[in-house]
Amino acid sequence: MQKFLSLDRNTLLGLVAILLWSSTVALARSISESLGPLAAGSSVYLTAGSFLTAYTFWKERSFKRLQSLPRKYVYGCGALFLLYTTALFLALGFAENRSQTIEIGLLNYLWPAFTILFSLPILGNKASLWLIPGTLLALLGVFLVLTHETTVSWASLLTNLTSNPWAYGLGFLAAISWGLYSNLARRWGDANSGGAVLLFTLGSGVTFLLIGFFWRETSAWNLKTVAEVAFLGLATALAYVFWDLSMRAGKMVFVAASSYLTPLFSTIVSCLYLGVRPGPGLWLGCAVIIAGSFLSWLSVHPADVRKLPEEMRQEIS
């Protein structure tokens, strides 16, 4: 109970990021239907970068702060951020049908598990044996939530893995890259000097534009699409800033464990927005995710900084 009562502002912002990300699947799918996945990605991330640019200049009247950020954080975490966004959108673009899209989403939602697991070697955190059943329960819950439609199963997942390896491979790569980003942002980032999400989002938007020159898409803009891009761009900007801050200065393990709820919230929002009727597996998945998240969170404990190697101690502190 004491853990729940000691949540600081940075940790709470991480929870807000999880809620904001819950709108991503529904809106990204709707936007992609009009613009295509690459145009959707470039529109959303350039919009997010524009919001962050305007806010940063309004608040600081300059961008000098970005020059003082740790180089490992800017280049290392920037590369992982770029890898995540491009791998995910390309994976969704390579999906041959809606069933594959859901299954690729399942692979992408492995990133909370990777975030907690990678925190052991990267941050020196300690874990009890309860991490194993906690992780397995959470992943089972993710599967139940994302496969609540009977047309999706492990059998179809394995079949599609062999028929479309690029899409599933990129989805898995996205999960690994975001798990690494979340931990290295904590190790390499400076909790007091702010983050570089502004640079990361603009870089992603430009990358989508460059790829778009080689992968032609047919786009059809309308008022609904403009509103969706504006909303998702703002939500994306806020979510990434809040997440980056919570990874650098909040209770990272708690936020990472709570992120197991992202597919649940995302599925609920998607069902409401896209008019899809949820199946009974959704509610069973909810209970399993909560149980797995709770066990995963309780099983991992922050490292004793005094016992870490000198280089790791200096970076984390």
Buried (B, 14 or more C-beta within 10 A) or exposed (E): EEEEEEBEEBBBBBBBBBBBBBBBBBBBBBBBEBBBBBBBBBBBBBBBBBBBBEBBEEEEEEEEBBEEBBEEBBEBBBBBBBBBBBBBBBBBBBBEEEBBBBBBBBBBBBBBBBBBBBBBEBBBBBBEEBBEBBBBBBBBBBBBBBBBBEEBBEEBBEEBBEEBEEBBBBBBBBBBBBBBBBBBBBBBBEBEBBBBBBBBBBBBBBBBBEBBEEEEEEBEEEEEBBEBBBBBBBBBBBBBBBBBBBBBBBBBBBBBBBBBBBBBBBBBBBBEBEEBEBBEBBBBBBEBBBBBBBBBBBBBEBBEEEEBEEEBBEBBE
